[in-house]
């Protein structure tokens, strides 16, 4: 799941596309769908800060690999070495078991948009 920081003077809708391109290497996205905002207290993870997170559904268009590795060439942490990301796709019903730090807080809203009516909820 790509994530990142909104740059000064950048709209969240623009930041999500930029971050997704930088981190995944994919660039053919359909219309961005806003899911909502949540706040996350990062103290349990050793950071005295609150993250204001904007969540979006960003569908990929066209063909794409099942698995791939992409190197982010301009990491926000200031490091000079590219950061390797390994990606693979999961069914939406499996995602909640793999997310940490409350990144799945708006997953129910995403599921409403991508799962067919009557799809079973996973536990």
Backbone as CSV, one residue per row, in Angstrom:
resi,resn,N_x,N_y,N_z,CA_x,CA_y,CA_z,C_x,C_y,C_z
1,UNK,0.857,-1.163,0.000,0.000,0.000,0.000,0.905,1.229,0.000
2,UNK,0.930,1.968,-1.082,1.739,3.190,-1.111,1.220,4.215,-0.105
3,UNK,2.132,4.978,0.428,1.787,6.041,1.372,2.851,7.117,1.269
4,UNK,2.584,8.262,1.845,3.599,9.308,1.790,3.117,10.595,2.395
5,UNK,3.853,11.642,2.095,3.611,12.957,2.662,3.112,13.906,1.578
6,UNK,2.161,14.735,1.969,1.664,15.770,1.060,2.661,16.917,1.073
7,UNK,3.122,17.318,-0.095,4.074,18.429,-0.203,3.361,19.760,0.008
8,UNK,4.106,20.805,0.422,3.472,22.121,0.563,2.796,22.537,-0.743
9,UNK,1.628,23.115,-0.644,0.845,23.590,-1.787,0.324,22.473,-2.679
10,UNK,0.397,21.206,-2.232,-0.087,20.077,-3.020,-1.430,19.618,-2.454
11,UNK,-2.381,19.355,-3.320,-3.667,18.823,-2.896,-3.522,17.326,-2.611
12,UNK,-4.262,16.802,-1.638,-4.164,15.367,-1.347,-4.416,14.485,-2.574
13,UNK,-5.347,14.887,-3.448,-5.658,14.118,-4.655,-4.468,14.051,-5.610
14,UNK,-3.637,15.080,-5.592,-2.430,15.077,-6.419,-1.328,14.258,-5.742
15,UNK,-1.228,14.374,-4.421,-0.192,13.664,-3.675,-0.348,12.147,-3.799
16,UNK,-1.588,11.653,-3.764,-1.789,10.210,-3.835,-1.292,9.647,-5.164
17,UNK,-1.537,10.356,-6.244,-1.077,9.892,-7.556,0.446,9.972,-7.642
18,UNK,1.015,11.067,-7.170,2.483,11.214,-7.192,3.146,10.113,-6.376
19,UNK,2.674,9.900,-5.147,3.265,8.874,-4.286,3.111,7.484,-4.895
20,UNK,1.949,7.191,-5.454,1.738,5.879,-6.072,2.705,5.675,-7.235
21,UNK,2.904,6.691,-8.046,3.860,6.580,-9.166,5.281,6.383,-8.663
22,UNK,5.680,7.206,-7.686,7.048,7.118,-7.162,7.337,5.758,-6.535
23,UNK,6.391,5.243,-5.762,6.652,4.028,-4.997,6.381,2.742,-5.770
24,UNK,5.440,2.757,-6.723,5.094,1.518,-7.438,5.676,1.430,-8.833
25,UNK,5.948,2.570,-9.453,6.384,2.576,-10.844,5.215,2.492,-11.820
26,UNK,4.007,2.294,-11.321,2.818,2.266,-12.174,2.390,3.694,-12.465
27,UNK,1.766,3.910,-13.629,1.382,5.293,-13.932,0.044,5.438,-14.649
28,UNK,-0.668,4.345,-14.859,-1.963,4.420,-15.541,-3.075,4.188,-14.519
29,UNK,-3.534,5.271,-13.934,-4.553,5.174,-12.901,-5.885,5.718,-13.403
30,UNK,-6.959,5.102,-12.933,-8.306,5.595,-13.218,-8.607,6.735,-12.243
31,UNK,-9.821,7.167,-12.235,-10.217,8.292,-11.394,-9.971,8.002,-9.916
32,UNK,-9.360,8.950,-9.241,-9.083,8.865,-7.810,-10.398,9.007,-7.046
33,UNK,-10.644,8.085,-6.110,-11.852,8.156,-5.298,-11.460,8.380,-3.832
34,UNK,-11.893,9.496,-3.279,-11.624,9.831,-1.885,-12.452,8.940,-0.970
35,UNK,-11.798,8.315,0.024,-12.488,7.447,0.973,-12.718,8.125,2.317
36,UNK,-11.825,9.036,2.703,-11.988,9.722,3.978,-10.665,10.066,4.624
37,UNK,-10.758,10.634,5.811,-9.590,11.057,6.586,-9.676,10.400,7.956
38,UNK,-8.544,9.964,8.477,-8.496,9.473,9.854,-7.239,10.028,10.515
39,UNK,-7.275,10.073,11.824,-6.099,10.501,12.579,-5.565,9.305,13.342
40,UNK,-4.239,9.203,13.387,-3.576,8.069,14.020,-2.545,8.564,15.014
41,UNK,-2.669,8.123,16.243,-1.712,8.450,17.294,-0.528,7.492,17.169
42,UNK,0.635,8.006,16.824,1.808,7.172,16.569,2.643,6.883,17.815
43,UNK,2.212,7.319,18.987,2.998,7.073,20.207,3.283,5.596,20.453
44,UNK,2.327,4.679,20.215,2.655,3.260,20.432,3.783,2.746,19.524
45,UNK,4.094,3.514,18.484,5.168,3.134,17.554,6.430,3.973,17.766
46,UNK,6.500,4.673,18.923,7.699,5.409,19.282,7.805,6.808,18.723
47,UNK,6.726,7.359,18.188,6.742,8.714,17.644,5.683,9.540,18.354
48,UNK,6.088,10.668,18.909,5.149,11.543,19.598,4.551,12.479,18.553
49,UNK,3.594,11.948,17.805,2.948,12.710,16.745,1.626,12.061,16.381
50,UNK,0.772,12.855,15.768,-0.500,12.371,15.257,-0.470,12.520,13.747
51,UNK,-0.770,11.439,13.062,-0.797,11.455,11.595,-2.222,11.721,11.137
52,UNK,-2.383,12.721,10.302,-3.677,12.973,9.650,-3.581,12.311,8.288
53,UNK,-4.324,11.232,8.105,-4.197,10.401,6.911,-5.400,10.573,5.990
54,UNK,-5.095,10.775,4.715,-6.110,10.861,3.665,-6.087,9.532,2.913
55,UNK,-7.232,8.880,2.807,-7.315,7.589,2.147,-8.057,7.724,0.820
56,UNK,-7.508,7.026,-0.189,-8.077,7.063,-1.529,-8.114,5.664,-2.124
57,UNK,-9.033,5.459,-3.055,-9.018,4.284,-3.909,-8.445,4.762,-5.235
58,UNK,-7.391,4.132,-5.675,-6.696,4.540,-6.890,-6.589,3.324,-7.819
59,UNK,-7.618,3.064,-8.617,-7.600,1.886,-9.495,-6.525,1.996,-10.578
60,UNK,-5.917,0.860,-10.893,-4.903,0.788,-11.950,-5.595,0.363,-13.238
61,UNK,-5.246,1.023,-14.339,-5.808,0.684,-15.649,-4.796,-0.115,-16.449
62,UNK,-5.309,-0.922,-17.362,-4.436,-1.665,-18.261,-3.934,-2.952,-17.638
63,UNK,-2.858,-3.473,-18.222,-2.259,-4.709,-17.712,-1.103,-4.370,-16.790
64,UNK,-0.898,-5.206,-15.821,0.160,-4.988,-14.843,0.597,-6.344,-14.313
65,UNK,1.807,-6.436,-13.795,2.316,-7.731,-13.328,1.642,-8.191,-12.032
66,UNK,1.700,-9.500,-11.775,1.208,-10.066,-10.510,2.123,-9.641,-9.357
67,UNK,3.436,-9.659,-9.612,4.450,-9.264,-8.628,5.500,-8.427,-9.338
68,UNK,6.066,-7.467,-8.639,7.144,-6.673,-9.212,7.913,-5.953,-8.116
69,UNK,9.121,-5.546,-8.464,9.967,-4.753,-7.578,10.172,-3.398,-8.247
70,UNK,10.067,-2.349,-7.444,10.300,-0.997,-7.949,11.174,-0.261,-6.943
71,UNK,12.051,0.591,-7.453,12.949,1.378,-6.600,12.501,2.826,-6.587
72,UNK,12.199,3.329,-5.396,11.890,4.753,-5.263,13.217,5.498,-5.303
73,UNK,13.361,6.388,-6.266,14.634,7.076,-6.499,14.780,8.372,-5.709
74,UNK,13.687,8.862,-5.145,13.722,10.138,-4.419,13.048,9.966,-3.057
75,UNK,13.668,9.173,-2.155,13.022,8.905,-0.870,12.850,10.173,-0.036
76,UNK,11.706,10.281,0.620,11.398,11.461,1.438,12.248,11.543,2.692
77,UNK,12.881,10.441,3.077,13.679,10.465,4.303,15.062,11.080,4.093
78,UNK,15.352,11.527,2.878,16.621,12.196,2.609,17.778,11.264,2.286
79,UNK,17.551,9.957,2.316,18.635,9.031,2.003,18.986,9.122,0.519
80,UNK,20.208,8.760,0.205,20.657,8.839,-1.188,20.463,7.525,-1.935
81,UNK,20.320,6.434,-1.212,20.117,5.133,-1.836,18.642,4.935,-2.177
82,UNK,18.360,4.422,-3.362,16.962,4.109,-3.697,16.400,3.067,-2.730
83,UNK,15.114,3.145,-2.491,14.432,2.201,-1.611,13.692,1.189,-2.480
84,UNK,13.950,-0.099,-2.234,13.289,-1.154,-2.993,11.950,-1.500,-2.354
85,UNK,10.905,-1.565,-3.174,9.587,-2.004,-2.741,9.214,-3.232,-3.556
86,UNK,8.769,-4.277,-2.884,8.259,-5.473,-3.553,6.741,-5.452,-3.443
87,UNK,6.073,-5.573,-4.575,4.621,-5.471,-4.626,3.982,-6.750,-5.131
88,UNK,2.771,-6.983,-4.662,1.918,-8.049,-5.161,0.493,-7.672,-4.792
89,UNK,-0.457,-8.247,-5.514,-1.863,-7.923,-5.325,-2.498,-8.902,-4.351
90,UNK,-3.445,-8.403,-3.573,-4.217,-9.224,-2.641,-5.700,-8.960,-2.849
91,UNK,-6.528,-9.953,-2.597,-7.967,-9.677,-2.570,-8.257,-8.701,-1.423
92,UNK,-9.202,-7.820,-1.614,-9.527,-6.837,-0.582,-9.852,-7.541,0.728
93,UNK,-10.488,-8.700,0.659,-10.865,-9.414,1.881,-9.659,-9.889,2.690
94,UNK,-8.474,-9.982,2.082,-7.268,-10.419,2.797,-6.430,-9.269,3.347
95,UNK,-6.693,-8.079,2.898,-5.828,-6.946,3.223,-5.832,-6.608,4.707
96,UNK,-6.982,-6.623,5.355,-7.074,-6.177,6.754,-6.175,-6.970,7.681
97,UNK,-5.921,-8.233,7.385,-5.048,-9.050,8.239,-3.581,-8.676,8.097
98,UNK,-3.227,-7.933,7.071,-1.818,-7.633,6.806,-1.414,-6.190,7.117
99,UNK,-2.378,-5.339,7.357,-2.069,-3.931,7.603,-1.799,-3.684,9.083
100,UNK,-0.882,-2.757,9.357,-0.564,-2.376,10.730,-0.805,-0.879,10.895
101,UNK,-0.662,-0.410,12.105,-0.693,1.021,12.420,-1.956,1.704,11.907
102,UNK,-3.062,1.003,11.965,-4.367,1.551,11.599,-4.484,1.959,10.131
103,UNK,-3.653,1.409,9.263,-3.761,1.728,7.836,-5.033,1.156,7.214
104,UNK,-5.689,0.240,7.891,-6.919,-0.322,7.379,-8.168,0.333,7.943
105,UNK,-8.021,1.510,8.555,-9.152,2.143,9.242,-10.333,2.459,8.328
106,UNK,-10.103,2.669,7.047,-11.208,2.970,6.123,-11.401,1.870,5.084
107,UNK,-10.910,0.696,5.405,-11.018,-0.426,4.475,-12.468,-0.791,4.172
108,UNK,-13.350,-0.643,5.140,-14.767,-0.952,4.902,-15.338,-0.072,3.798
109,UNK,-14.925,1.182,3.740,-15.398,2.072,2.668,-14.880,1.627,1.310
110,UNK,-13.635,1.166,1.271,-13.086,0.657,0.019,-13.848,-0.590,-0.417
111,UNK,-14.110,-1.464,0.516,-14.806,-2.705,0.179,-16.184,-2.421,-0.396
112,UNK,-16.844,-1.399,0.071,-18.158,-1.035,-0.480,-18.052,-0.654,-1.950
113,UNK,-16.901,-0.110,-2.344,-16.721,0.356,-3.718,-16.207,-0.712,-4.675
114,UNK,-15.552,-1.758,-4.165,-14.917,-2.708,-5.078,-15.477,-4.113,-5.024
115,UNK,-16.207,-4.479,-3.986,-16.737,-5.825,-3.902,-18.162,-5.877,-4.420
116,UNK,-18.530,-6.950,-5.097,-19.915,-7.079,-5.568,-20.877,-7.224,-4.391
117,UNK,-22.098,-6.816,-4.588,-23.117,-6.962,-3.548,-23.244,-8.430,-3.168
118,UNK,-23.372,-8.670,-1.860,-23.517,-10.036,-1.386,-22.207,-10.743,-1.133
119,UNK,-21.046,-10.086,-1.376,-19.760,-10.729,-1.108,-19.628,-10.968,0.386
120,UNK,-19.049,-12.083,0.752,-18.894,-12.411,2.163,-17.851,-11.541,2.815
121,UNK,-18.095,-11.185,4.074,-17.125,-10.456,4.882,-16.127,-11.459,5.436
122,UNK,-14.858,-11.107,5.439,-13.869,-11.981,6.063,-13.750,-11.584,7.526
123,UNK,-13.307,-12.520,8.361,-13.160,-12.204,9.785,-11.714,-12.050,10.146
